[in-house]
Amino acid sequence: MCCRPPANSNSSSFRGLKTSKQEVPSGLAAKLGGVSATAAGISGKKHSSTVATLAAELLGSGMDEPPPCRLPELISRFTAVVCSDDYVGAVVSELVYHPYACPFLQALLRAAACDRKALRQLVPVLLGATSFNDSVKGGAGAVLEGCREEEVSAMLTDPTTSHLMEVLLQVLPRALLEEFFRRFIGPRLAELAHHPSANFVVQTVLVAAPSKEMAKTMYDSLSGLLPDLLRKRRSGVVVALVACCGRHGICQREVCTALASALSGIPQWADLKGDAVLAPALLCLDSVPIIGSNEPFSAATVAAARGGGSSLPRLSPTGCSILTQILRYGQGACRAFTDSVASLKPHDAARVGADPSGSRVLEALLEGNAPAKVKGTLLAALADHWDAVATTASGSFLVETAYRWAELNAKEAIVSRLAAASKVLEVTHWGPSLLRKVGAEAYKRDPEQWRRHAASATKTLDQFTKLFGDDSAAGKPQAIAKGTVVAQGKGIEKDAGANKEKEKKEEKMGKIKRKHEVAPAREEGNEEGTGMVTGHEDGKDVGTIVAEYRTALQAEPMPKSARKSKKGKKQQRDE
């Protein structure tokens, strides 16, 4: 067996890795993933179903099934060699601890994820079992019965073999995973969570937890350890725990209460009282406490940092990850954290928005199901700092999200600041696109015309919302504030009224469709083709409304001279 891997290789280069609904790829970014059933606000169900559909299409099967193996014969040969009498026992025990052989065995496990029989052979051999039962009737206990607890415990805590255990937990079938957890991890969960190597195995277990019962068991064991885990720099376990509870929709209120209690006990934030401590403590977890002082922050601050060849102080990636997941919970659980983020002082909010990790926190609040008043408070705090936020690459995404959710006055605050800083933004690779999306050039040319265009775009979005419901117009908060019948669902009488209104619209749209079949096609040179939405009639068909919805926010008003030119060309064609 060749132990040394080729140069520049890693486990991610192997094709056909298992991706299932229960697991999220390892790493901190992966722990930001799963959207729970109650976490993503009005668009959560649609997002989950879309992800499931795309995954099934890509994998060619259900999400619970791994993709088919591309080289089954090669994997079978490797499996036969590792499980042969020449390797079982002392040789395999030496290989799993070898710094070069262990990555190969990890890759072999990932490749064998598509073959349950191969896994039932490999797992006990790699865990040091001298005998195993790989028959079809043999359950999970029969497969793992020859594994010794002392040997598995040593592998969980070793810096090299702990990586093998992480991969093992990612590829195990559900029955084997639950059995492995009950025997080797569950009884020592608190101890392993504090271990410098084994805590990553605990994170993987939390990510791969296949059932609510298993997730609840882990929460009960870890909830009382949150203060110690945060203080001893084991916050990755907290990230995985918060994400696990959100993914399964369990203990969300409890985990928020326990986390708030843990954060309130951090000495460096003793000056902040009540909910005000929650956001700063997480944003600056394991990092410099730059939030809370409200020190001046502007575009000049960003430019000075770049000019000096340095970067701005970073917020805590793990703390921002925890806060991002918390903000995706239902408001009944996370309202204290939502209010804490929204109550950040203007300069602090701008620093968070310009940070690569902090910007995701503010995006989570704006895209979540927080009340419109809370979102408006955050947008008001950032009103004078949008130019500073937009001068960073990560902040530009926040600006786009805020512009999508803002009311007319908040939109104007964004575009006015960006228009004033257009020369600075144009030299960045994201600036021209951002300026075009918010219509900065049109605002500089004629602010009043821009306001009319923005108001008309708002009417288009409202009409789209009334026709398709809130799920289709998830990017518009006004639909939530107005409380349409489809979104609220209050009572059978309203539902019946909505159905009658829908039938009338369908009947009316059918007549209009037949009318359009006879009417001539719309000329491309008229004013409606410029993206300016000048008015809306109840009789528009679905295609017209969708087309206007797509262009309503991004299309800039066309100058009057250009319109006259096109109008003249149209008259020439008509003549």
Disulfide bonds with the S-S distance in Angstrom:
none
